[in-house]
Amino acid sequence: MSLLTLRGLSVRHGDRVAVHPTDLEIGPGELVGLVGPNGAGKSSLMRGALGLARAGGESSLAALPAPARARAAAWLPQAREIAWAVTVETLVGLGRHPLRAPGAPLSGADRSAIAGAMARMDIAGFADRPATELSGGEQARVLIARALAQQAPLTLADEPAAGLDPAHQLACMGAFADLAAEGRAAVVSLHDLGLAARFCTRLVMMAGGRVVADGAPDAVLTADRLREVYGIETFLTRADGALVVQPMTLSRP
């Protein structure tokens, strides 16, 4: 069973090719990390897959009508702006909108999903506070909770750990790992290679708008490939059964 199928998906921004034709399949139980340097095409690939960017080729999500797409996938974009001073609980509750009839009150299942998402992101104590009064990192956790509350089969998140302190970075990635363990899936773009190696079941590395590696973290995050793609020298070891990646220096020309 596939939760996302891309066949020859390509994305252009004006005259520039952001993503060259790409095939990709995401199934239940996967936590897929999209990694690669700035400008590699990670955000464009996700936006094209969701039908949010003009794309060529095929995407199983983009082909769905908008209401069905909203039930099939939750989307957490890189931009974290919260424009209205609604309460945190109200904002997280917006994640339930695709599952409710227009104007219907929150059900018991809705309230349970909202409470669970807030607890996962350690924001239950903020429930009655205006979201606009929170710090940037706290707002980021609120928006992650909104995506989690949707309980979609697939979640796509663009740099969800950016701006979070180390404890909440771990909590964030742990929440996505839980989705995979529950039989759902998540695709998460990351710049922190340590988090990618620690939590992801699979990594898709991009460079220049192309997929250059796809596989288990150990197979993708090799010293030679990190030198080639990122231009860095890294220290690689293992701890608690997981790969540990520490960038050390820039590679010499």
C-alpha positions as CSV (number, residue, x, y, z in Angstrom):
1,M,0.0,0.0,0.0
2,S,1.4,3.4,-1.0
3,L,0.5,6.6,0.9
4,L,2.4,8.7,-1.7
5,T,3.5,7.8,-5.2
6,L,5.5,10.2,-7.4
7,R,6.2,9.3,-11.1
8,G,8.4,11.7,-13.0
9,L,7.5,14.6,-10.7
10,S,9.3,17.8,-11.7
11,V,9.0,21.3,-10.4
12,R,10.1,24.6,-12.1
13,H,10.3,28.1,-10.6
14,G,10.2,30.3,-13.7
15,D,13.0,29.2,-15.9
16,R,14.8,27.3,-13.2
17,V,14.3,23.6,-12.7
18,A,14.0,23.1,-8.9
19,V,13.2,19.3,-9.1
20,H,14.2,17.1,-12.0
21,P,11.9,14.2,-12.8
22,T,11.7,12.1,-9.7
23,D,10.1,8.8,-8.8
24,L,9.3,8.1,-5.1
25,E,7.1,5.8,-3.1
26,I,6.2,6.2,0.6
27,G,4.5,3.4,2.5
28,P,3.0,2.9,5.9
29,G,5.4,2.6,8.8
30,E,8.1,4.9,7.2
31,L,9.7,8.0,8.7
32,V,11.5,9.4,5.6
33,G,14.0,12.1,6.1
34,L,14.6,14.4,3.1
35,V,18.2,15.7,3.5
36,G,20.5,17.8,1.3
37,P,22.1,21.2,1.2
38,N,20.1,24.5,0.8
39,G,18.6,24.7,-2.6
40,A,18.6,21.0,-3.2
41,G,14.9,20.9,-4.0
42,K,13.5,19.3,-0.8
43,S,10.8,21.9,-0.1
44,S,9.9,22.1,-3.8
45,L,9.5,18.3,-4.0
46,M,7.1,18.3,-1.1
47,R,5.1,21.2,-2.4
48,G,4.9,19.6,-5.8
49,A,3.8,16.3,-4.3
50,L,1.0,18.2,-2.5
51,G,-0.1,20.1,-5.6
52,L,1.0,23.4,-4.1
53,A,3.6,24.1,-6.8
54,R,3.3,23.9,-10.5
55,A,4.7,20.4,-11.3
56,G,5.1,18.0,-14.2
57,G,4.7,14.3,-13.9
58,E,2.4,12.5,-11.5
59,S,1.6,12.7,-7.8
60,S,-1.0,10.5,-6.2
61,L,-1.7,13.2,-3.6
62,A,-1.9,16.1,-6.1
63,A,-4.4,14.1,-8.2
64,L,-6.9,14.0,-5.3
65,P,-9.7,16.5,-4.9
66,A,-8.8,19.1,-2.2
67,P,-11.0,17.7,0.6
68,A,-9.7,14.1,0.1
69,R,-6.1,15.4,-0.1
70,A,-6.6,17.2,3.3
71,R,-7.8,13.9,4.8
72,A,-4.9,11.9,3.2
73,A,-2.0,14.2,4.2
74,A,-1.2,16.8,6.8
75,W,1.2,19.6,5.8
76,L,3.5,21.6,7.9
77,P,5.3,24.2,5.8
78,Q,8.6,25.9,6.6
79,A,6.9,29.3,7.3
80,R,5.7,29.5,10.9
81,E,3.7,32.7,10.9
82,I,0.6,32.8,13.2
83,A,-1.5,35.8,12.2
84,W,-4.5,35.6,14.5
85,A,-4.5,35.9,18.3
86,V,-6.6,32.7,18.8
87,T,-5.9,30.4,21.7
88,V,-3.4,27.6,21.3
89,E,-6.2,25.0,21.8
90,T,-8.3,26.6,19.0
91,L,-5.3,26.7,16.7
92,V,-4.4,23.1,17.3
93,G,-8.1,22.3,16.8
94,L,-7.9,23.6,13.2
95,G,-6.1,20.3,12.4
96,R,-9.5,18.5,12.8
97,H,-11.2,20.7,10.2
98,P,-10.8,18.2,7.3
99,L,-12.5,15.5,9.3
100,R,-15.6,17.5,10.4
101,A,-18.7,18.6,8.6
102,P,-18.9,22.3,8.1
103,G,-20.1,24.0,11.3
104,A,-20.2,20.8,13.3
105,P,-19.0,21.0,17.0
106,L,-16.0,19.2,18.2
107,S,-16.6,15.6,18.9
108,G,-15.1,13.5,21.7
109,A,-12.7,12.1,19.1
110,D,-11.7,15.6,18.1
111,R,-11.1,16.7,21.6
112,S,-9.0,13.6,22.3
113,A,-6.9,14.1,19.2
114,I,-6.3,17.8,20.1
115,A,-5.3,16.9,23.7
116,G,-3.0,14.1,22.6
117,A,-1.3,16.3,20.1
118,M,-0.8,19.1,22.6
119,A,0.6,16.7,25.2
120,R,3.0,15.2,22.6
121,M,4.4,18.7,21.9
122,D,4.5,19.8,25.6
123,I,2.0,22.7,25.1
124,A,-1.0,21.5,27.2
125,G,-0.1,24.3,29.7
126,F,-0.6,26.9,26.9
127,A,-4.1,25.8,25.9
128,D,-5.8,29.1,26.9
129,R,-3.0,31.5,25.9
130,P,-3.1,33.5,22.6
131,A,-0.8,31.8,20.2
132,T,0.7,35.1,19.1
133,E,2.1,35.7,22.6
134,L,4.3,32.6,22.5
135,S,8.0,32.5,21.6
136,G,9.0,31.5,18.1
137,G,9.9,28.0,19.3
138,E,6.7,27.6,21.2
139,Q,4.7,28.7,18.2
140,A,6.6,26.1,16.1
141,R,5.5,23.4,18.6
142,V,1.9,24.6,18.3
143,L,1.9,24.3,14.6
144,I,3.4,20.8,14.8
145,A,0.6,19.9,17.2
146,R,-1.9,21.2,14.7
147,A,-0.5,18.8,12.1
148,L,-0.4,15.9,14.5
149,A,-4.1,16.5,15.5
150,Q,-5.1,15.9,12.0
151,Q,-4.2,12.2,12.4
152,A,-3.7,11.9,8.6
153,P,-2.2,8.7,7.2
154,L,0.7,10.8,5.9
155,T,2.4,13.9,7.3
156,L,4.8,16.1,5.3
157,A,6.8,18.5,7.4
158,D,9.3,21.0,6.1
159,E,12.1,21.6,8.7
160,P,9.9,21.0,11.7
161,A,12.8,20.8,14.1
162,A,14.3,24.2,13.1
163,G,14.3,26.7,15.9
164,L,13.5,24.2,18.6
165,D,15.7,23.6,21.7
166,P,17.4,20.2,21.8
167,A,14.8,18.6,24.1
168,H,11.9,19.6,21.9
169,Q,13.8,18.6,18.8
170,L,14.0,15.1,20.2
171,A,10.3,15.3,21.2
172,C,9.3,16.5,17.7
173,M,11.2,13.7,15.9
174,G,9.9,11.2,18.5
175,A,6.4,12.2,17.6
176,F,7.0,11.6,13.9
177,A,8.6,8.2,14.8
178,D,5.5,7.3,16.8
179,L,3.3,8.0,13.7
180,A,5.4,5.5,11.7
181,A,5.2,3.0,14.6
182,E,1.4,3.3,14.5
183,G,1.3,2.4,10.9
184,R,1.2,5.9,9.4
185,A,4.1,7.7,7.7
186,A,5.9,11.0,7.7
187,V,8.2,12.7,5.3
188,V,10.4,15.3,7.1
189,S,13.0,17.6,5.6
190,L,16.0,18.1,7.9
191,H,19.3,19.9,8.1
192,D,20.3,18.2,11.3
193,L,22.0,15.0,10.1
194,G,22.2,13.7,13.6
195,L,18.4,13.8,14.0
196,A,18.0,12.3,10.6
197,A,20.3,9.4,11.4
198,R,18.8,8.8,14.9
199,F,15.1,8.8,14.0
200,C,14.5,8.2,10.3
201,T,13.8,4.7,9.0
202,R,14.9,5.9,5.5
203,L,16.7,8.9,4.0
204,V,16.3,10.5,0.6
205,M,19.3,12.7,-0.1
206,M,18.9,15.4,-2.7
207,A,21.4,17.7,-4.5
208,G,20.8,20.0,-7.5
209,G,17.2,19.0,-7.7
210,R,17.9,15.3,-8.0
211,V,17.7,12.3,-5.7
212,V,21.3,11.2,-5.2
213,A,20.8,8.5,-2.6
214,D,17.8,6.6,-1.1
215,G,18.0,4.0,1.6
216,A,18.8,3.3,5.3
217,P,20.6,6.1,7.2
218,D,23.8,4.0,7.4
219,A,23.8,3.5,3.6
220,V,23.1,7.2,2.7
221,L,25.2,9.1,5.3
222,T,28.7,7.9,4.3
223,A,31.8,10.0,4.7
224,D,32.4,10.1,1.0
225,R,28.8,11.1,0.1
226,L,28.7,13.8,2.8
227,R,32.0,15.1,1.4
228,E,30.7,15.1,-2.1
229,V,27.2,16.6,-1.4
230,Y,27.8,18.9,1.5
231,G,31.5,19.6,1.2
232,I,32.2,18.6,4.8
233,E,34.3,16.1,6.8
234,T,32.3,14.2,9.4
235,F,32.8,12.0,12.4
236,L,30.7,8.9,12.1
237,T,30.1,6.4,14.9
238,R,27.3,4.4,16.5
239,A,25.6,4.7,19.9
240,D,22.5,2.9,21.3
241,G,22.2,1.1,18.0
242,A,21.9,4.2,15.9
243,L,24.3,6.1,13.6
244,V,25.8,9.3,15.0
245,V,26.8,12.0,12.6
246,Q,28.9,15.0,13.6
247,P,30.0,17.5,11.0
248,M,33.6,18.5,11.8
249,T,35.2,20.7,9.1
250,L,34.8,21.9,5.6
251,S,36.4,19.6,3.0
252,R,39.6,20.9,1.5
253,P,39.3,21.8,-2.2
